Amino acid sequence: MSWNYDKVEKLNRASAVMELSHKIDSLAHDIATLSTNKENIWTTIHQKLRYLWTYNTNAIEGSTLTEGETIFFLKEGLTVEGKPFKDFIDAKNHHEAIEYLYEVIKGERPISEGLIKELNALLLLGITVTKAIDINGQQMEKPAAPGEYKQQPNHVLQANGAIHYYVEPLLVIDEMGALIKWIEENSKKLSPLIVSTVAHYNFVRIHPFDDGNGRGARLLMNLILIKEGFPPAIIKNEKRRHYINALVEADKGDLEPFSVFVGNSLVETMQMVVDELRRP
């Protein structure tokens, strides 16, 4: 059964979410005011945000690169001895996916299943195998399928020992179609915070690809935010446990903690931008 999108109405009335939306709007006003005649600084700020976004989103997925190593590699193109080469591929791919995302926004392309598949293909460029768990619970590897919906079920072992199952492969096309339709119908009706939150959660809930789902969900979330004039909500690696716990609560039917978490992440990013713009 498809996720009940009607439950978003309750989220739209949640006082904590409404309060965060007001705070986000206020910070957006501050950024617009402070940005006057500061185009050169904005270039540097955008670069910083892309580096931080790439570092944190990959670290959440297990990358061993530090923030400094990620920035050094992206700026200089030089790897660091002793670190898995795949971590550098993931950093390069994600950084290029961000660049592509901004091209999509500039070209005013609508959000579609085709676009989401393109982003996944960029994230997995050069990746030949993906890790999986077989029916016996053993780690295995299977050929990567960049940009293609999964053909086999995927699931994850949670910290409490329970196995969490995602949407079955046969239902992915219908589920993704429903998600895209919901985004299209509500992008101008609801706040960008709510739309991006619902989109992120449902992308993770569906887990449409064999790999790259977490990074893809955060790309989709930020695509929605950036299209509406906001900076990306950078979910930091040190808050990974809170991030996962909020997603677990959403799985139980309560999306408010996750919306608040995403909102606070966006506020933190926006405050960083304000601080940079206020520097003499």
N, C-alpha and C positions, 0 to 999 in steps of 0.2 A: 504493500500500500504506500502511495506517495505521501510525503510529509505534508501535514496540514498547515498551509501558509496562513490560514485564518487566525492562527494563534498570535500572529504578529501584531494584531490590533491591541492586544493586551500589553505588548511590549511598547507600543507607541504611546500608551498612557502612563507608563512607569515613571514615577517622579525622579528617580535617579538618572534615568536615560534623558528625560527632558532637561534636567539641570545640566547634564554634561553637554547636551546640544546647545544650550544657551552659552555655556563657557566656550565651546568651540567657535561659535559665531562671534563672540567677543574677541577671541584671539585672532580670528580671521580679519576682523576690522583693524586690530592693532598691526597685523602684518601688512595689510594694504596701505595703512597710513605711513608706516615706517619704510616701506619699499620705494617711496618716491625718490627718483634720481639715484637709485642704488643698484642699477643693472649689473655692474661689475661684481658687486658683492653677491648678488643672487646667483651668478654663475658658480661661484665657489661654494655657496650654500647647497645648491642642487647637487654638486659633485660630492660633497660631504654626506648628504642624505643617501645618495646611491651607494656609496661605500658602506655606510652603516647598515643600510637595508640588506645589502648582499651578505655582509659578515653575519649579522644576527639571524637572518632567515636560514642560512646554511648551517650555522652553529646549532640551531634548534634541531636540525635533521641529523646532527652528529659529526659535522665537519670538525677537524682538529685544528684548523687554522685559527690563529689569534686575530684580533682586530687589526693589529699592526701588520701582521703577515699578509692579511687579505688586502689591505690598502697598498702595501709595498708591491704585491704581485700585480694588482690591477693598474697601478701607476707605471711600474717599471717592466712588467712582463717577465719577472724573474721568480723562479720557484725557490722554496726554502728546503734545505737538505733535511731529510728525515721525515718529511710529511708525505702522506699518500698523494700520488699524482691526481687521483680522482677528485680530491678536495680542490685542487687548482682548476680542474675542468669545470666543476660545479660553480666555482666563483666566477670564472669567465662567462659561462653560459648564463648565469643569473644576471650578471651585469649587462650582458647584451640583450637579455629579455627585457630588462628595464628600459634600455634605449629603444627597443622596438615598441614597448608599451607607450612611450611618449610620442613615437611616430604615429601610432594608432590614434591617439588622442588628437594630435595635430590634424590628421586626416579625417577626423570626425567619424571614424568607423564605429558602427554599433557593436555592442557586445553580442557575440554569437558563439555557437558550438565550434564553428570553424576557427574563430579567433582563439578560443581556449585550447584547441588542439595545436594550433601554431605555437602558442606559448609553451605548451608541454614539449613539443618537438625541439624548441630552443633550449629548454632546461636539460633535456637528455641528449643533446647533440654530442656525438662521440662516445656515448655510453653504450657498451655492447651487451652487458648483462645487468640484471637487477636482482636484488636479494628477495627471497620469499620464504614462506614456511609451508612445508608439505602437510599432508593429511595426518602425519604422525607427529607433527609439532617440531620437525627437524628443519634446521636452516638449509636452504638450497639456493641455487642460482638458476635463472631462466633468461632466455634471450630478451633483450630490451625491445620495446615497441614504441619508440617516440611518436607522440601525436596520435596514437591509436587507443581507443577505449579498450579496457581490459577484456580478456577472453576467459579468464579463470577467476574464481572468487579470491578476494584478498581479505585478510584479517590481521589483527594485531594482538599480541599478548600484553595485557595491562599490568600495572604495578601490583594489583591485588591478586594476580594469578588468573583472572578471568580472561577469556578470549572475546574480543569485540569484533563482530562481523559487520562488514560494510554491505552496501546494496549489491545484490546479485548482478552478474554481467548482463543477463537478459533484460534487466530493468533499467540499465544505465541510460540508454537513449531516451526513454520516456521521462526519466527523472531529470536528466540534464535539460531536456526540452522544456519541462515544467519550470525549472529554475530560471532559464533564460527568459521565458515568457513572463515570469513574475518580476524579474528585474526590469524588463522593458515597460511593464504596466505600472510599476510603482516608483520608478526612478525620479519622477516629478511630483509624486503624491506624498512620499514619506521622506524623512530627513536622510541625508547621505549616510549618517552613522548607522541608522537602522537598516537601510538597504545593503550597505557593505557588510554589516554583521550577519544578516540573514544569508547573504550570498556566500560568505566565507564558511559559515557553519554547514550549510547544505552541500557545498563542494566537498568538504571533509567527510560529511556523513555519507555521501555517494561514493567518494573515492573512485572516480571514473577511470583512472589510469593505473598501470602497474607500479609506477614510480612518479615522483614529482608532485604528489597531491597536496602536501602541506605547503610547499613553495608556491604551487599553482593557486591554492586558496588565498594566500596572502597577496599574490599578484592581482587576482580578481578583486579582492577587497580594496586594494589601493588604486586599481584602475577606476573603480567607481568613485572613490574619494577625490582623486586627482582630476577626473573629468568635471567635478563640481568645484574645482578651484582650491582644493585643500592639498597640503603636503601629504606624503605617505604616513600611515600609522605604523611606525617601526616597532614591532614586537620584539623586545630584547631577550636575548638568550638567558640572562639571569632570572627572568620571570617565566621561564619555561614551565615550571611546575604549576604556577598560578594559571597560566594559559591552558594547560591540559586539564586542570581541575574545572575551569570554566566551561570547556568543551564537554566534559563529562556531565556537568549540570545541565547543559543544553540537551544532551542525549536523554536525560531524564524528563525533559519537557520544559525546563526553565531556561529561557534564552537571555534573561535579564543580566545574570552575572557575566556572561560572555560579552554582551553589548557594553556593559560598564567597563570591562577589561579593555576592550578595543577602544572605547572612548577615552579612557585614561591614557592609553598608549598614544593616541592621536594628540591629546592635550600635551603630553610630554614632548612629542616631536615639535608641535607648534610653539611651545614655550622656548625650546632650543633655538628655533628660527628667530623668534622675537629677540632673544638674548644676543644672537649674532648680529641682527640688524641694529641693535642699540649700541653696539661697540663703537667707540669713537674712531 
